[in-house]
Amino acid sequence: MAVPKRRSSKAKKRKRRSHNAVSPIALAHCPQCQTLAPTHVVCPNCGYYQGRTLVESDEA
């Protein structure tokens, strides 16, 4: 079984993990109601996505 000969230093370990950071969710303005919503997701405020209303809201 493979066993490391030397212990990995903190710098080596942290450089390797530098690409594992979590990025924030991309938000864009909804073209219908102008609220911020995640991209490629139905708008939680008005239910609008891809040029049509997919979810009816209870505001009316």
Secondary structure, 3 states (H helix, E strand, C coil): CCCCCCCCCHHHHHHHHHHHCCCCCCEEECCCCCCEEECCCCCCCCCEECCEECCCCCCC
